[in-house]
Amino acid sequence: MTGPYPEPRHFGQPEDPGAAPPQSRGLAVTLLVVLIVAVLALAGWLAWYLLGNGVEEGEFEAAPECGVGETEALAELVPGYESEIEETVGTAQDAFGTGWQCRWATPEGAGESVPSAATLVMVAAPAEGGQETAADTLRSTAGGNDAQPVDGLGDEALSWVEEGAFEVGCVGVRVSNLYVESCYTAATDYDAVGSVDGAVAAEDAEVLARAVVERLPASGDDQDD
């Protein structure tokens, strides 16, 4: 005999009325996968851009040699110049990088022109953070000399005067990860008893620096003299 109530139907645990339908869960998983792929793709593109375009390292793999400084400006400011120094500076262990140190001066005893001299230092920092390294070199070198900014020269530039028996005018320039420093001094007479005013020497050093920067290889590539 059957009772007044139907037999219970056993379907396991009752469904959670708040649970998402199977279709909704599948869509959520798909959207999550798409989002992860998009984030990974963006991260990969950003890494390629930073490394491939040299944003961190900078444009120069190495500093140009002294020949880049032998410009018409040098010939005018240091008449009949002769090379006195052409040597490398820095090593692979030096954080500031490696490069060249150069010096040209009028020949002694010629008596055809007032003695004058120019120096050029070029140091490249081809490593991660190279641009900031070059900027630090510029600031540390010019520091304590009441340096003044120079407009329209490289990425940034400073001018200063080094006091002494002969006043020397200098200009430091950062071009990407390359530091360029040009200094100049000249006598006021053939006997080299006194020097030109430091501010005047700094103006001439700027002329030399601009001539060098104009000759720098594009994007750090080699350039013929």
C-alpha positions as CSV (number, residue, x, y, z in Angstrom):
1,M,0.0,0.0,0.0
2,T,1.2,3.4,-0.8
3,G,1.2,6.2,1.7
4,P,-0.6,9.5,1.1
5,Y,2.7,11.1,0.1
6,P,4.9,10.3,-2.9
7,E,8.2,8.7,-2.5
8,P,11.1,11.2,-2.0
9,R,13.2,11.7,-5.1
10,H,16.9,11.5,-4.4
11,F,19.0,13.9,-6.6
12,G,22.1,14.3,-4.4
13,Q,22.8,17.7,-2.8
14,P,20.4,20.5,-3.7
15,E,21.7,23.1,-6.2
16,D,23.0,26.4,-4.8
17,P,20.5,28.9,-6.2
18,G,23.3,31.6,-6.2
19,A,25.8,29.5,-8.3
20,A,26.5,30.8,-11.8
21,P,25.3,28.7,-14.7
22,P,28.0,26.6,-16.4
23,Q,27.9,29.0,-19.4
24,S,28.8,32.0,-17.2
25,R,31.7,30.2,-15.5
26,G,33.2,29.3,-18.9
27,L,33.0,32.9,-20.1
28,A,34.7,34.2,-17.0
29,V,37.6,31.7,-17.5
30,T,38.0,32.7,-21.1
31,L,38.1,36.4,-20.3
32,L,40.7,35.8,-17.6
33,V,42.9,33.9,-20.0
34,V,42.6,36.7,-22.6
35,L,43.5,39.3,-19.9
36,I,46.6,37.4,-18.9
37,V,47.7,37.0,-22.5
38,A,47.3,40.7,-23.0
39,V,49.3,41.6,-19.9
40,L,52.1,39.3,-20.9
41,A,52.2,40.7,-24.4
42,L,52.3,44.3,-23.1
43,A,55.2,43.3,-20.7
44,G,57.1,41.7,-23.6
45,W,56.6,44.7,-25.9
46,L,57.8,47.1,-23.1
47,A,60.9,45.0,-22.5
48,W,61.7,45.0,-26.2
49,Y,61.2,48.7,-26.5
50,L,63.4,49.5,-23.5
51,L,66.2,47.1,-24.6
52,G,65.9,47.4,-28.3
53,N,65.8,51.1,-28.5
54,G,68.6,51.8,-26.1
55,V,66.6,53.9,-23.7
56,E,68.6,52.7,-20.7
57,E,72.0,52.1,-22.3
58,G,72.0,55.2,-24.6
59,E,73.2,55.7,-28.1
60,F,77.0,55.3,-27.8
61,E,78.7,51.9,-27.5
62,A,82.1,53.6,-27.3
63,A,83.5,57.1,-27.2
64,P,84.9,58.6,-30.4
65,E,88.7,58.9,-30.7
66,C,90.6,62.2,-30.5
67,G,90.4,62.8,-34.3
68,V,86.8,64.0,-33.8
69,G,88.2,67.1,-32.0
70,E,90.4,68.3,-34.8
71,T,87.9,70.8,-36.2
72,E,88.2,74.1,-37.9
73,A,87.4,75.7,-34.6
74,L,90.4,74.0,-33.0
75,A,92.6,75.2,-35.9
76,E,91.4,78.8,-35.4
77,L,91.7,78.9,-31.6
78,V,95.0,76.9,-31.4
79,P,96.9,78.0,-34.5
80,G,99.4,75.5,-35.8
81,Y,98.3,73.1,-33.1
82,E,100.2,69.9,-32.3
83,S,98.9,66.8,-30.5
84,E,100.4,66.5,-27.0
85,I,98.1,63.9,-25.4
86,E,96.1,61.1,-26.9
87,E,95.4,58.4,-24.4
88,T,92.5,56.2,-23.2
89,V,90.8,56.8,-19.9
90,G,88.8,54.5,-17.7
91,T,88.5,50.7,-17.7
92,A,85.7,48.2,-17.9
93,Q,85.6,48.2,-14.1
94,D,85.0,52.0,-13.9
95,A,81.3,53.0,-13.4
96,F,81.8,56.2,-15.4
97,G,82.8,54.3,-18.5
98,T,85.7,54.5,-20.9
99,G,87.0,56.9,-23.5
100,W,89.7,59.3,-24.6
101,Q,91.7,62.2,-23.3
102,C,93.2,64.6,-25.8
103,R,95.3,67.8,-25.7
104,W,96.5,70.1,-28.4
105,A,98.8,73.2,-28.1
106,T,100.7,75.7,-30.2
107,P,104.3,74.6,-30.8
108,E,106.8,76.1,-28.4
109,G,109.3,78.7,-29.6
110,A,107.7,79.3,-33.0
111,G,106.8,82.9,-32.1
112,E,104.2,83.0,-34.9
113,S,101.1,82.9,-32.6
114,V,100.2,83.5,-29.0
115,P,100.5,80.2,-27.0
116,S,97.2,78.5,-26.5
117,A,95.9,75.0,-25.6
118,A,92.8,72.9,-25.7
119,T,91.8,69.7,-24.1
120,L,89.0,67.2,-24.9
121,V,87.7,64.4,-22.8
122,M,85.1,62.0,-24.1
123,V,83.7,59.1,-22.0
124,A,80.9,56.7,-22.9
125,A,78.9,54.6,-20.4
126,P,77.4,51.8,-22.5
127,A,75.6,50.0,-19.7
128,E,72.2,50.0,-18.0
129,G,71.6,53.5,-16.7
130,G,74.3,54.9,-19.0
131,Q,72.5,58.2,-19.6
132,E,72.2,58.9,-15.9
133,T,75.9,57.9,-15.4
134,A,76.9,60.5,-18.0
135,A,74.7,63.1,-16.3
136,D,76.4,62.3,-12.9
137,T,79.8,62.7,-14.5
138,L,78.8,66.1,-15.8
139,R,77.5,67.3,-12.5
140,S,80.4,65.9,-10.5
141,T,83.0,67.4,-12.8
142,A,81.4,70.9,-12.9
143,G,80.5,70.8,-9.2
144,G,82.1,73.5,-7.1
145,N,83.0,75.7,-10.0
146,D,79.9,77.9,-10.1
147,A,78.9,76.2,-13.3
148,Q,76.3,77.8,-15.6
149,P,73.9,76.1,-18.0
150,V,74.5,76.3,-21.7
151,D,71.5,76.3,-24.0
152,G,71.1,74.4,-27.2
153,L,74.1,72.1,-26.7
154,G,73.6,68.3,-26.5
155,D,71.0,67.0,-24.0
156,E,72.4,69.2,-21.3
157,A,75.6,71.3,-20.9
158,L,77.4,73.4,-18.2
159,S,80.1,76.0,-18.5
160,W,82.6,76.9,-15.8
161,V,86.0,78.5,-15.1
162,E,89.0,76.8,-13.4
163,E,91.0,79.4,-11.5
164,G,94.8,79.2,-11.4
165,A,98.0,80.9,-12.7
166,F,96.3,80.5,-16.1
167,E,92.5,80.7,-16.1
168,V,90.9,77.8,-18.0
169,G,87.4,77.9,-19.4
170,C,85.5,74.6,-19.7
171,V,82.3,73.2,-21.1
172,G,80.8,69.8,-20.2
173,V,78.2,68.3,-22.4
174,R,76.0,65.2,-22.1
175,V,74.8,63.6,-25.4
176,S,72.8,60.5,-24.5
177,N,75.2,58.3,-22.5
178,L,78.4,60.2,-23.8
179,Y,80.1,62.8,-21.7
180,V,82.1,65.4,-23.6
181,E,84.4,68.0,-21.9
182,S,86.2,70.7,-23.7
183,C,88.6,73.2,-22.0
184,Y,90.6,76.1,-23.4
185,T,93.2,78.6,-22.3
186,A,95.4,81.1,-24.1
187,A,98.1,83.6,-23.2
188,T,97.8,87.3,-23.7
189,D,101.2,87.7,-25.2
190,Y,103.9,85.7,-26.9
191,D,105.8,85.3,-23.6
192,A,102.8,83.6,-22.0
193,V,103.1,85.8,-18.9
194,G,99.3,86.1,-18.4
195,S,96.2,84.4,-19.6
196,V,93.0,85.6,-21.2
197,D,90.0,86.1,-18.8
198,G,88.4,82.9,-17.7
199,A,85.0,83.9,-19.0
200,V,86.4,84.5,-22.5
201,A,88.2,81.2,-22.4
202,A,84.9,79.5,-21.4
203,E,83.2,81.1,-24.5
204,D,86.0,79.6,-26.7
205,A,85.6,76.3,-25.0
206,E,82.0,76.3,-25.9
207,V,82.9,77.0,-29.6
208,L,85.2,73.9,-29.5
209,A,82.5,71.8,-27.7
210,R,79.8,72.7,-30.3
211,A,82.2,71.8,-33.2
212,V,82.9,68.4,-31.6
213,V,79.2,67.6,-30.9
214,E,78.3,68.5,-34.5
215,R,80.8,65.8,-35.6
216,L,79.6,63.1,-33.3
217,P,78.5,59.9,-35.1
218,A,74.7,59.6,-35.4
219,S,73.4,57.0,-32.9
220,G,77.0,56.1,-31.9
221,D,77.9,54.7,-35.3
222,D,81.5,55.2,-36.6
223,Q,82.1,58.3,-38.6
224,D,84.9,59.1,-41.0
225,D,87.0,62.1,-40.3
